[in-house]
Amino acid sequence: MSKDTLFALSLFPYLGFLWFLTRSRLAPRLALIGFYMTLVFVAVTIPAGIYAKVAYGKQLADVDWLHGSAEFFLTLSNILVVLGFRQAIADYKASQTSELQGERSLKSVE
């Protein structure tokens, strides 16, 4: 099986992952946007690879400016995923702290 075929087939499980993650409504919104941005990376990488082959006769990885431009979208998606989960962890910790402070207030009233 060629790498191109494998790449194309890998989109289906990823789309399923996105579908279930979106329907679950459990993922932080920013992280979910980051996961969707991975599709933007794929959408940019495919034409960039074709352009590299046609214009330069090389693979995308061998045309630095084009490869770097395409990889920017993967970097952006990763940053969004990390920031989304970081915010979710911070929100969870804040809710735990306020809940703990609320319990302490109730005990001091008793």
C-alpha positions as CSV (number, residue, x, y, z in Angstrom):
1,M,0.0,0.0,0.0
2,S,1.4,3.4,-1.0
3,K,1.9,6.2,1.5
4,D,-0.6,8.3,-0.5
5,T,-3.3,5.6,-0.2
6,L,-2.5,5.2,3.5
7,F,-2.7,9.0,4.0
8,A,-6.1,9.1,2.3
9,L,-7.5,6.2,4.2
10,S,-6.3,7.7,7.5
11,L,-8.7,10.6,7.0
12,F,-11.8,8.4,7.7
13,P,-10.9,7.4,11.2
14,Y,-9.9,11.0,12.0
15,L,-13.2,12.3,10.7
16,G,-14.9,9.7,12.9
17,F,-12.9,10.9,15.9
18,L,-14.0,14.5,15.2
19,W,-17.6,13.5,14.8
20,F,-17.7,11.6,18.1
21,L,-15.7,14.3,19.9
22,T,-18.0,17.0,18.6
23,R,-21.1,15.1,19.5
24,S,-19.9,14.3,23.0
25,R,-19.6,18.0,23.9
26,L,-16.9,17.1,26.4
27,A,-13.9,18.6,24.6
28,P,-12.8,22.1,25.3
29,R,-14.0,24.4,22.5
30,L,-10.5,25.7,21.7
31,A,-9.1,22.2,21.6
32,L,-11.9,21.1,19.3
33,I,-11.1,24.0,17.0
34,G,-7.5,22.8,17.1
35,F,-8.5,19.3,16.1
36,Y,-10.5,20.7,13.2
37,M,-7.5,22.9,12.2
38,T,-5.6,19.7,11.4
39,L,-8.0,19.3,8.5
40,V,-7.0,22.7,7.3
41,F,-3.4,21.5,7.5
42,V,-4.3,18.5,5.3
43,A,-6.2,20.8,2.9
44,V,-3.2,23.0,2.6
45,T,-0.6,20.3,2.4
46,I,-2.1,18.4,-0.6
47,P,-2.1,21.3,-3.0
48,A,1.3,22.5,-1.7
49,G,2.7,19.0,-2.4
50,I,1.3,19.1,-5.9
51,Y,2.7,22.5,-6.5
52,A,6.1,21.4,-5.3
53,K,6.1,18.5,-7.7
54,V,4.8,20.5,-10.7
55,A,6.8,23.7,-10.2
56,Y,10.1,22.4,-8.8
57,G,10.0,18.7,-9.6
58,K,10.6,17.9,-6.0
59,Q,8.7,16.5,-3.0
60,L,7.1,19.0,-0.6
61,A,9.7,18.2,2.1
62,D,12.4,19.3,-0.3
63,V,11.0,22.8,-0.9
64,D,11.7,24.5,2.4
65,W,9.6,27.6,2.1
66,L,6.5,25.7,0.9
67,H,7.0,22.9,3.4
68,G,7.4,25.4,6.3
69,S,4.3,27.3,5.2
70,A,2.2,24.1,5.2
71,E,3.6,23.0,8.5
72,F,2.6,26.3,10.1
73,F,-1.0,25.0,10.0
74,L,-0.1,21.9,11.9
75,T,1.8,23.9,14.5
76,L,-1.2,26.3,14.9
77,S,-3.6,23.3,15.3
78,N,-1.3,21.8,18.0
79,I,-1.1,25.1,19.8
80,L,-4.9,25.5,19.9
81,V,-5.3,21.9,21.2
82,V,-2.8,22.5,24.0
83,L,-4.2,25.9,24.9
84,G,-7.8,24.5,24.9
85,F,-6.9,21.7,27.3
86,R,-4.7,24.0,29.4
87,Q,-7.7,26.3,29.9
88,A,-10.0,23.4,30.7
89,I,-7.5,22.2,33.4
90,A,-7.3,25.7,34.8
91,D,-11.1,26.0,34.9
92,Y,-11.3,22.6,36.7
93,K,-8.8,23.6,39.3
94,A,-10.5,26.9,39.9
95,S,-13.9,25.2,40.3
96,Q,-12.3,22.7,42.8
97,T,-10.7,25.6,44.7
98,S,-13.9,27.5,44.9
99,E,-15.8,24.4,45.9
100,L,-13.3,23.7,48.7
101,Q,-13.6,27.3,49.9
102,G,-17.3,27.0,49.9
103,E,-17.1,23.9,52.2
104,R,-14.8,25.8,54.5
105,S,-17.2,28.7,54.7
106,L,-20.1,26.3,55.6
107,K,-18.0,24.7,58.3
108,S,-17.1,28.0,59.9
109,V,-20.8,29.0,60.0
110,E,-21.7,25.8,61.8
